[in-house]
Amino acid sequence: MSETTAPEVLDHAVALDPAPEVLEHAWPVRLTHWLMAASIVIMIGSGWRIYNASPIFPFRFPDAFTLGGDINVALTWHNDPGVASAIAWHFAAMWLLALSYVLFVAWGALSGHFRRDLLPVGPTSFLRDFIAAARFKLEHHLGEYNAVQKVFYWGVLALVLLMLVSGIAIWKPVQTFPLELLFGGFQSARIVHFLGMAGICGFLLVHIALVALVPKTFVAMVTGRVTGPAHITGHAPPGGDVPPGGTSIETQTREAQS
């Protein structure tokens, strides 16, 4: 039986090492992502100002976090607490959001991005990854979406569509009367619109927190590409256990040197 030397084992280990992880975003994805992000932030701020003028729940948002101009100036000049300005901002951002959303969905479907990166996903994989994430044991690999991310992305896409449709029903309740019936009336459409906004705000908080934990994802969304160190196949995990049927590279090296 031929002996295996340490250099041969190391060469073999290097050959088995996976390539560095790569995260890439095509320019249409990056462009529509930032357009949607900007329009959503504008719509949230202006929407809060509009909501404050006629709240549907027993609370109002702080004026400092709303968009619509200085309230005192608006009251002085127009006898209006900035609602007219907020409405102008809201509808300008709505058209930008609708356009970028359609372009993003079209690109995702035609380019294979949705099929390749966000499918398949099911309740079993979501529950497994959600429990792992809650225990802070969910691994992250650049360029790969876990089941929790997939469900969240599909969810926020559905929420944006819900916001656009319910917003149109609120904006033109007479002209789009059959659309209003889907939400059970004008007031129900306002509640659905509000809850959709709350869901998007929740997604944004989680999304920004995850980006803060993995800053390279932000770089990739700006530059289009980022690389990270490979996860070495065959190395023993931190606990020292070796995968079933496998031997760690360190063990192979020690055996070759003995």
ZIHU-V915377 format. One record per residue. N is the residue number from 1. PHI is phi in whole degrees, 0 to 359 (none if undefined). PSI is psi in whole degrees, 0 to 359 (none if undefined). Layout:
# ZIHU-V915377
n=N phi=PHI psi=PSI
n=N phi=PHI psi=PSI
This chain:
# ZIHU-V915377
n=1 phi=none psi=131
n=2 phi=284 psi=144
n=3 phi=276 psi=147
n=4 phi=255 psi=123
n=5 phi=275 psi=160
n=6 phi=301 psi=315
n=7 phi=301 psi=324
n=8 phi=294 psi=320
n=9 phi=295 psi=317
n=10 phi=294 psi=320
n=11 phi=299 psi=319
n=12 phi=295 psi=321
n=13 phi=296 psi=318
n=14 phi=297 psi=321
n=15 phi=295 psi=330
n=16 phi=275 psi=348
n=17 phi=297 psi=135
n=18 phi=288 psi=162
n=19 phi=290 psi=158
n=20 phi=303 psi=147
n=21 phi=291 psi=141
n=22 phi=230 psi=133
n=23 phi=241 psi=121
n=24 phi=234 psi=144
n=25 phi=228 psi=122
n=26 phi=295 psi=157
n=27 phi=299 psi=326
n=28 phi=296 psi=325
n=29 phi=293 psi=315
n=30 phi=295 psi=316
n=31 phi=298 psi=310
n=32 phi=291 psi=327
n=33 phi=301 psi=311
n=34 phi=287 psi=326
n=35 phi=295 psi=317
n=36 phi=293 psi=321
n=37 phi=298 psi=313
n=38 phi=296 psi=316
n=39 phi=293 psi=323
n=40 phi=293 psi=317
n=41 phi=299 psi=316
n=42 phi=297 psi=318
n=43 phi=291 psi=326
n=44 phi=294 psi=311
n=45 phi=297 psi=314
n=46 phi=289 psi=325
n=47 phi=296 psi=324
n=48 phi=294 psi=322
n=49 phi=295 psi=318
n=50 phi=296 psi=318
n=51 phi=298 psi=318
n=52 phi=300 psi=332
n=53 phi=288 psi=335
n=54 phi=209 psi=74
n=55 phi=294 psi=146
n=56 phi=255 psi=353
n=57 phi=233 psi=162
n=58 phi=283 psi=50
n=59 phi=200 psi=162
n=60 phi=231 psi=157
n=61 phi=274 psi=147
n=62 phi=302 psi=134
n=63 phi=301 psi=330
n=64 phi=296 psi=337
n=65 phi=260 psi=10
n=66 phi=253 psi=164
n=67 phi=240 psi=130
n=68 phi=162 psi=11
n=69 phi=90 psi=175
n=70 phi=292 psi=125
n=71 phi=294 psi=317
n=72 phi=296 psi=319
n=73 phi=295 psi=317
n=74 phi=297 psi=321
n=75 phi=294 psi=321
n=76 phi=293 psi=316
n=77 phi=272 psi=327
n=78 phi=234 psi=358
n=79 phi=55 psi=40
n=80 phi=216 psi=131
n=81 phi=283 psi=37
n=82 phi=83 psi=11
n=83 phi=291 psi=319
n=84 phi=299 psi=317
n=85 phi=295 psi=319
n=86 phi=297 psi=320
n=87 phi=296 psi=320
n=88 phi=298 psi=314
n=89 phi=299 psi=318
n=90 phi=297 psi=314
n=91 phi=284 psi=327
n=92 phi=299 psi=316
n=93 phi=290 psi=329
n=94 phi=298 psi=315
n=95 phi=294 psi=323
n=96 phi=294 psi=319
n=97 phi=295 psi=316
n=98 phi=299 psi=316
n=99 phi=294 psi=312
n=100 phi=293 psi=326
n=101 phi=295 psi=313
n=102 phi=298 psi=317
n=103 phi=296 psi=319
n=104 phi=296 psi=314
n=105 phi=295 psi=318
n=106 phi=297 psi=315
n=107 phi=296 psi=316
n=108 phi=299 psi=323
n=109 phi=283 psi=315
n=110 phi=283 psi=328
n=111 phi=277 psi=347
n=112 phi=89 psi=5
n=113 phi=300 psi=314
n=114 phi=296 psi=313
n=115 phi=295 psi=321
n=116 phi=280 psi=320
n=117 phi=253 psi=334
n=118 phi=247 psi=4
n=119 phi=225 psi=153
n=120 phi=279 psi=164
n=121 phi=206 psi=141
n=122 phi=214 psi=174
n=123 phi=298 psi=325
n=124 phi=294 psi=311
n=125 phi=294 psi=323
n=126 phi=296 psi=314
n=127 phi=297 psi=318
n=128 phi=299 psi=311
n=129 phi=288 psi=328
n=130 phi=294 psi=317
n=131 phi=296 psi=318
n=132 phi=296 psi=320
n=133 phi=293 psi=320
n=134 phi=295 psi=333
n=135 phi=265 psi=7
n=136 phi=58 psi=38
n=137 phi=238 psi=14
n=138 phi=272 psi=119
n=139 phi=286 psi=149
n=140 phi=240 psi=130
n=141 phi=238 psi=129
n=142 phi=302 psi=135
n=143 phi=86 psi=0
n=144 phi=237 psi=136
n=145 phi=257 psi=126
n=146 phi=281 psi=173
n=147 phi=296 psi=326
n=148 phi=295 psi=315
n=149 phi=298 psi=318
n=150 phi=300 psi=313
n=151 phi=295 psi=319
n=152 phi=295 psi=320
n=153 phi=292 psi=317
n=154 phi=297 psi=322
n=155 phi=296 psi=317
n=156 phi=289 psi=328
n=157 phi=296 psi=320
n=158 phi=293 psi=322
n=159 phi=294 psi=319
n=160 phi=298 psi=316
n=161 phi=298 psi=318
n=162 phi=298 psi=319
n=163 phi=295 psi=318
n=164 phi=295 psi=314
n=165 phi=292 psi=313
n=166 phi=293 psi=327
n=167 phi=295 psi=320
n=168 phi=295 psi=321
n=169 phi=296 psi=325
n=170 phi=285 psi=322
n=171 phi=292 psi=315
n=172 phi=235 psi=69
n=173 phi=295 psi=332
n=174 phi=279 psi=309
n=175 phi=295 psi=329
n=176 phi=248 psi=36
n=177 phi=307 psi=317
n=178 phi=299 psi=328
n=179 phi=292 psi=322
n=180 phi=297 psi=328
n=181 phi=297 psi=333
n=182 phi=299 psi=332
n=183 phi=257 psi=4
n=184 phi=83 psi=21
n=185 phi=118 psi=173
n=186 phi=298 psi=311
n=187 phi=294 psi=322
n=188 phi=294 psi=324
n=189 phi=296 psi=322
n=190 phi=297 psi=319
n=191 phi=294 psi=316
n=192 phi=299 psi=318
n=193 phi=298 psi=318
n=194 phi=295 psi=314
n=195 phi=294 psi=324
n=196 phi=297 psi=319
n=197 phi=299 psi=317
n=198 phi=298 psi=320
n=199 phi=296 psi=319
n=200 phi=294 psi=320
n=201 phi=299 psi=319
n=202 phi=297 psi=318
n=203 phi=299 psi=317
n=204 phi=299 psi=319
n=205 phi=298 psi=314
n=206 phi=293 psi=317
n=207 phi=299 psi=313
n=208 phi=293 psi=322
n=209 phi=297 psi=318
n=210 phi=292 psi=323
n=211 phi=296 psi=322
n=212 phi=295 psi=327
n=213 phi=284 psi=328
n=214 phi=233 psi=79
n=215 phi=300 psi=337
n=216 phi=296 psi=336
n=217 phi=293 psi=328
n=218 phi=291 psi=317
n=219 phi=300 psi=317
n=220 phi=296 psi=325
n=221 phi=285 psi=345
n=222 phi=264 psi=311
n=223 phi=267 psi=337
n=224 phi=102 psi=342
n=225 phi=203 psi=140
n=226 phi=210 psi=147
n=227 phi=242 psi=157
n=228 phi=220 psi=166
n=229 phi=297 psi=146
n=230 phi=286 psi=151
n=231 phi=277 psi=114
n=232 phi=289 psi=119
n=233 phi=284 psi=131
n=234 phi=103 psi=341
n=235 phi=287 psi=145
n=236 phi=290 psi=143
n=237 phi=292 psi=170
n=238 phi=307 psi=328
n=239 phi=286 psi=349
n=240 phi=94 psi=355
n=241 phi=284 psi=146
n=242 phi=255 psi=136
n=243 phi=306 psi=147
n=244 phi=306 psi=133
n=245 phi=80 psi=5
n=246 phi=236 psi=166
n=247 phi=227 psi=135
n=248 phi=292 psi=154
n=249 phi=296 psi=323
n=250 phi=299 psi=319
n=251 phi=295 psi=318
n=252 phi=299 psi=322
n=253 phi=293 psi=316
n=254 phi=297 psi=320
n=255 phi=295 psi=323
n=256 phi=291 psi=329
n=257 phi=279 psi=342
n=258 phi=276 psi=none
